[in-house]
Amino acid sequence: MRAEHFEILVEEQSMEEFLREFLPKFFLDQATFAIYSHQGKSDLLNKLQSRLRAYRNWLPEHWRIVVLVDRDDENCHDLKGRLEEATQVAGLRSKTNPGHLGWQVVNRIAIEELEAWFFGCWSAVGAAYPKVSASIPKIAAYRHPDNILGGTWEAMERILKRAGYHASGLRKLELAAAIGREMDTAQLNQSPSFNAFCDALREAMT
């Protein structure tokens, strides 16, 4: 059954701010959504199984649950395994193991952090912060957003500071909302993890 609503569990408010700006453009009038942020990844992971178990008792057929966390420095395979295990123990069907009835939960990982998704759509960064160099994606260190070393938010902070923005430190909520407003849903993002997130939503709505 085609999804008409998404319940989205995220680890912190910056992801929530980004999605609140981006998703209305992505969904248009095809689906609704609600976002629930937590006090970091540990808080989300600790509560995940109980939250999913609560959904099991009343989740409508045309609703889907999206669990979205940053990889940070964790092993991606191990982290995905934890998310899948929580889904299975809660008695819900994941996209990885949907069974014949189809999936109810999709677990997605931002690699390594939300800011990698911003590096993947540099035109949105340029639209929000016009003084930033347009040539950043051509620099080898930033060419593959999911492989940026040393932390993507730290890299973003350095670039914005050099351009005269966020001089007192990266204001992550402000950044997330600004990029979400500018990101074009039709433009290819260079972050594979962002595309995997969007592809799951598109599949659910077809």
The 8 nearest C-alpha neighbors of each residue, nearest first, counted from 0:
[[1, 61, 2, 60, 203, 101, 205, 204],
 [0, 2, 204, 205, 203, 61, 3, 62],
 [3, 1, 61, 204, 203, 62, 4, 63],
 [2, 4, 30, 61, 62, 31, 1, 29],
 [3, 5, 31, 62, 30, 32, 2, 63],
 [6, 4, 32, 63, 64, 62, 7, 31],
 [5, 7, 64, 33, 32, 65, 34, 63],
 [6, 8, 65, 34, 64, 66, 5, 33],
 [7, 9, 66, 35, 34, 65, 67, 36],
 [10, 8, 36, 67, 11, 68, 35, 66],
 [9, 11, 39, 37, 40, 36, 43, 68],
 [12, 10, 36, 37, 39, 13, 38, 9],
 [11, 13, 15, 14, 36, 16, 172, 10],
 [14, 12, 172, 16, 15, 11, 175, 171],
 [15, 13, 17, 16, 12, 11, 18, 9],
 [14, 16, 12, 18, 13, 17, 19, 36],
 [17, 15, 13, 176, 19, 14, 18, 175],
 [16, 18, 175, 179, 176, 14, 15, 20],
 [17, 19, 21, 15, 20, 22, 16, 14],
 [20, 18, 16, 17, 21, 22, 15, 23],
 [19, 21, 179, 180, 18, 17, 22, 176],
 [22, 20, 179, 18, 24, 19, 23, 17],
 [21, 23, 25, 24, 18, 26, 19, 20],
 [24, 22, 26, 25, 27, 21, 20, 19],
 [25, 23, 22, 27, 26, 21, 184, 20],
 [24, 26, 22, 23, 27, 184, 21, 185],
 [25, 27, 23, 29, 30, 24, 22, 28],
 [26, 28, 24, 23, 29, 25, 30, 22],
 [29, 27, 30, 26, 31, 23, 24, 25],
 [28, 30, 26, 27, 3, 31, 204, 4],
 [31, 29, 3, 4, 26, 28, 32, 2],
 [30, 32, 4, 3, 5, 29, 33, 26],
 [31, 33, 5, 4, 6, 34, 30, 7],
 [32, 34, 6, 7, 5, 35, 31, 4],
 [35, 33, 7, 8, 6, 15, 36, 32],
 [34, 36, 8, 9, 7, 37, 33, 15],
 [37, 35, 9, 11, 10, 12, 8, 15],
 [38, 36, 10, 11, 39, 43, 42, 9],
 [37, 39, 42, 11, 10, 40, 36, 43],
 [38, 40, 10, 11, 42, 37, 41, 43],
 [39, 41, 10, 43, 42, 44, 68, 38],
 [40, 42, 44, 43, 39, 45, 38, 10],
 [41, 43, 45, 40, 39, 38, 44, 37],
 [44, 42, 40, 46, 41, 45, 47, 10],
 [43, 45, 47, 41, 46, 42, 40, 48],
 [46, 44, 42, 43, 47, 41, 48, 40],
 [47, 45, 43, 44, 49, 48, 50, 42],
 [48, 46, 44, 50, 49, 43, 45, 51],
 [47, 49, 85, 51, 50, 46, 89, 52],
 [50, 48, 52, 51, 47, 46, 53, 89],
 [51, 49, 47, 53, 52, 48, 46, 54],
 [50, 52, 54, 48, 53, 49, 89, 47],
 [51, 53, 89, 49, 55, 54, 50, 48],
 [52, 54, 50, 51, 55, 56, 49, 57],
 [55, 53, 51, 58, 52, 56, 57, 50],
 [56, 54, 52, 53, 57, 58, 51, 91],
 [55, 57, 54, 53, 58, 52, 51, 59],
 [56, 58, 54, 55, 59, 53, 60, 52],
 [57, 59, 54, 55, 56, 60, 62, 63],
 [60, 58, 62, 61, 57, 63, 54, 55],
 [61, 59, 62, 58, 0, 2, 63, 103],
 [60, 62, 2, 59, 3, 0, 1, 4],
 [63, 61, 4, 2, 59, 60, 5, 3],
 [62, 64, 5, 103, 104, 6, 2, 4],
 [65, 63, 104, 6, 5, 7, 103, 105],
 [64, 66, 7, 105, 104, 106, 6, 8],
 [67, 65, 106, 8, 7, 107, 105, 9],
 [66, 68, 107, 9, 108, 8, 106, 65],
 [69, 67, 108, 10, 9, 109, 70, 40],
 [70, 68, 109, 112, 108, 71, 111, 110],
 [69, 71, 111, 110, 73, 108, 109, 72],
 [72, 70, 111, 69, 73, 112, 110, 150],
 [73, 71, 70, 74, 111, 75, 69, 150],
 [74, 72, 70, 71, 75, 78, 77, 76],
 [73, 75, 77, 76, 78, 72, 70, 79],
 [74, 76, 78, 77, 73, 79, 70, 108],
 [77, 75, 79, 78, 74, 80, 73, 81],
 [78, 76, 80, 74, 79, 75, 81, 73],
 [77, 79, 75, 81, 80, 76, 74, 82],
 [80, 78, 82, 76, 81, 77, 75, 83],
 [79, 81, 77, 83, 78, 82, 84, 76],
 [82, 80, 84, 78, 79, 83, 85, 77],
 [81, 83, 79, 85, 80, 84, 86, 106],
 [82, 84, 80, 86, 85, 81, 79, 87],
 [83, 85, 87, 81, 86, 82, 80, 88],
 [86, 84, 48, 82, 88, 83, 87, 89],
 [87, 85, 83, 89, 84, 91, 88, 82],
 [86, 88, 84, 90, 89, 85, 91, 83],
 [89, 87, 85, 90, 86, 84, 48, 91],
 [90, 88, 52, 86, 87, 51, 91, 48],
 [89, 91, 87, 88, 86, 55, 52, 92],
 [92, 90, 86, 89, 87, 55, 103, 93],
 [93, 91, 102, 97, 103, 104, 96, 87],
 [94, 92, 104, 102, 96, 97, 95, 105],
 [93, 95, 102, 105, 97, 96, 104, 92],
 [94, 96, 93, 97, 105, 83, 102, 92],
 [97, 95, 93, 94, 98, 92, 102, 101],
 [98, 96, 102, 101, 92, 94, 93, 95],
 [97, 99, 100, 96, 101, 92, 102, 93],
 [98, 100, 101, 97, 102, 96, 92, 94],
 [101, 99, 98, 97, 102, 92, 103, 0],
 [102, 100, 97, 99, 98, 103, 92, 94],
 [101, 103, 97, 94, 92, 93, 104, 100],
 [102, 104, 63, 92, 93, 64, 91, 101],
 [105, 103, 93, 64, 65, 102, 63, 94],
 [104, 106, 65, 94, 93, 66, 107, 64],
 [107, 105, 66, 65, 67, 82, 104, 108],
 [106, 108, 67, 66, 196, 105, 68, 109],
 [107, 109, 68, 69, 67, 70, 110, 192],
 [110, 108, 69, 112, 111, 192, 113, 70],
 [111, 109, 112, 145, 70, 192, 108, 69],
 [110, 112, 70, 71, 109, 69, 145, 115],
 [113, 111, 69, 110, 109, 114, 115, 71],
 [112, 114, 115, 116, 109, 14, 69, 111],
 [113, 115, 117, 116, 112, 152, 151, 118],
 [116, 114, 144, 118, 117, 113, 112, 151],
 [115, 117, 119, 114, 118, 113, 190, 193],
 [118, 116, 114, 119, 115, 120, 121, 124],
 [117, 119, 115, 121, 116, 120, 144, 114],
 [118, 120, 189, 190, 188, 116, 117, 144],
 [121, 119, 188, 117, 118, 122, 123, 189],
 [120, 122, 124, 123, 118, 119, 125, 117],
 [121, 123, 125, 124, 120, 126, 133, 182],
 [124, 122, 182, 181, 126, 121, 125, 120],
 [125, 123, 121, 127, 122, 126, 128, 178],
 [126, 124, 129, 128, 122, 123, 127, 131],
 [125, 127, 123, 124, 128, 129, 122, 181],
 [126, 128, 124, 125, 177, 129, 123, 178],
 [127, 129, 125, 126, 130, 124, 131, 164],
 [130, 128, 125, 131, 126, 127, 124, 132],
 [131, 129, 128, 162, 132, 125, 163, 164],
 [130, 132, 162, 129, 128, 125, 133, 159],
 [133, 131, 134, 135, 130, 125, 162, 129],
 [132, 134, 135, 131, 125, 121, 136, 122],
 [133, 135, 132, 137, 136, 138, 131, 121],
 [134, 136, 137, 138, 133, 132, 141, 121],
 [137, 135, 142, 138, 141, 134, 121, 118],
 [138, 136, 135, 134, 142, 139, 141, 140],
 [137, 139, 136, 135, 140, 141, 142, 134],
 [138, 140, 142, 141, 137, 136, 143, 135],
 [139, 141, 138, 142, 147, 143, 148, 146],
 [142, 140, 139, 136, 143, 138, 144, 147],
 [141, 143, 136, 139, 137, 140, 138, 144],
 [142, 144, 146, 141, 145, 147, 189, 190],
 [145, 143, 115, 146, 190, 147, 119, 118],
 [146, 144, 110, 143, 190, 147, 115, 111],
 [147, 145, 144, 143, 148, 111, 110, 141],
 [148, 146, 144, 145, 141, 140, 151, 143],
 [149, 147, 150, 146, 151, 140, 154, 145],
 [148, 150, 147, 151, 153, 154, 152, 146],
 [149, 151, 153, 152, 148, 154, 147, 111],
 [152, 150, 154, 153, 114, 115, 155, 147],
 [151, 153, 155, 154, 114, 150, 156, 112],
 [152, 154, 156, 150, 151, 155, 157, 149],
 [155, 153, 151, 157, 152, 156, 150, 158],
 [156, 154, 152, 158, 153, 157, 151, 159],
 [155, 157, 153, 159, 169, 154, 158, 160],
 [158, 156, 160, 154, 155, 159, 161, 153],
 [157, 159, 155, 161, 160, 156, 154, 162],
 [160, 158, 164, 162, 156, 161, 157, 155],
 [159, 161, 164, 163, 157, 162, 166, 158],
 [160, 162, 158, 159, 163, 157, 164, 131],
 [161, 163, 159, 160, 131, 130, 164, 158],
 [162, 164, 160, 161, 159, 166, 165, 130],
 [163, 165, 160, 159, 166, 162, 161, 128],
 [166, 164, 168, 169, 167, 160, 159, 170],
 [165, 167, 160, 164, 168, 163, 169, 159],
 [166, 168, 165, 169, 160, 170, 164, 156],
 [169, 167, 165, 166, 170, 156, 160, 164],
 [168, 170, 165, 156, 171, 167, 166, 174],
 [171, 169, 173, 172, 174, 168, 165, 167],
 [170, 172, 174, 173, 169, 175, 13, 152],
 [173, 171, 13, 175, 174, 170, 176, 16],
 [172, 174, 176, 171, 170, 175, 177, 13],
 [173, 175, 171, 177, 172, 176, 178, 170],
 [176, 174, 17, 172, 178, 177, 173, 13],
 [175, 177, 17, 179, 16, 173, 174, 178],
 [176, 178, 174, 180, 179, 175, 127, 173],
 [179, 177, 181, 175, 180, 176, 123, 182],
 [178, 180, 21, 17, 20, 176, 182, 181],
 [181, 179, 20, 177, 178, 182, 21, 176],
 [182, 180, 123, 178, 179, 183, 126, 177],
 [183, 181, 123, 179, 178, 180, 184, 21],
 [182, 184, 185, 186, 181, 123, 24, 120],
 [183, 185, 186, 25, 182, 24, 21, 187],
 [186, 184, 183, 187, 25, 182, 188, 24],
 [187, 185, 183, 184, 188, 120, 182, 122],
 [188, 186, 189, 185, 120, 184, 194, 119],
 [187, 189, 119, 120, 190, 186, 194, 193],
 [188, 190, 119, 191, 187, 120, 144, 143],
 [189, 191, 119, 193, 192, 188, 144, 116],
 [192, 190, 194, 193, 195, 189, 145, 188],
 [191, 193, 195, 194, 190, 109, 110, 196],
 [194, 192, 196, 190, 195, 191, 116, 197],
 [193, 195, 191, 197, 196, 192, 198, 190],
 [196, 194, 192, 198, 193, 197, 191, 199],
 [195, 197, 193, 194, 199, 198, 107, 192],
 [198, 196, 194, 200, 199, 195, 201, 193],
 [197, 199, 201, 195, 200, 196, 194, 202],
 [200, 198, 202, 197, 196, 201, 203, 195],
 [199, 201, 203, 197, 198, 202, 204, 196],
 [202, 200, 198, 204, 203, 199, 197, 205],
 [203, 201, 199, 205, 204, 200, 198, 1],
 [202, 204, 200, 2, 201, 205, 1, 199],
 [205, 203, 2, 1, 201, 202, 200, 3],
 [204, 202, 203, 1, 201, 2, 0, 200]]
